[in-house]
Amino acid sequence: MLHFSCDFCGKHLDDKRFVAKLSVFPAFDPEKITEEDLDKDNLQAVANDINHHSEDANKPLSVEGQISSKDFRFDLCSSCFQKVLNDPLGQERLHRFDYSEN
């Protein structure tokens, strides 16, 4: 039997749980194609990425040595689910601390 716990607070989860998925990838603006982009051998670059990815399926695909995308999945309790809905990037938590100007 599978047991789940909240990825934010660690609380044990029963049948009522929520899943949050996050995909991070570089933005692409199709209107900003340059002559240099057209001169590249994109088919060879894709073939290289596929070959590299098939060697180690756990690593995300990369473009010129940089990670091009990453997917995240989080199991959440109802309380943390509401927190994520209200503040998906957690920016409110960043502003909670007020440091003195000593």
C-alpha positions, 0 to 999 in steps of 0.5 A: 500500500502506498503512503503519501505525505505532504511535500510542504509540511510533512503531514500524513495524507489519506485519500484526500490529497492534492497534486501540484505540477510545475513545468519550468522551461525556457520561453521561445519567441518565434518572432525573434528568429535570426539568420544565425538560427536558420543556419544551425543544423537543428536536426543534428542538435535534436538527434544529439539530445535524443542520444544523450537523453537515452543514455541517462533517462533521469537527466532532463534534456539540455541545450548547449550544456544548460537544462532546457526543462524540468517538471516537478510534482508535489503531493499536498494536504488541503491546507498547503493546497490552499496556500499554493492556490493563494500564493503559488510562488511563495512570495508572501513567505519571503516578505514575512521577515523584517530585519532591523537596520542595525 
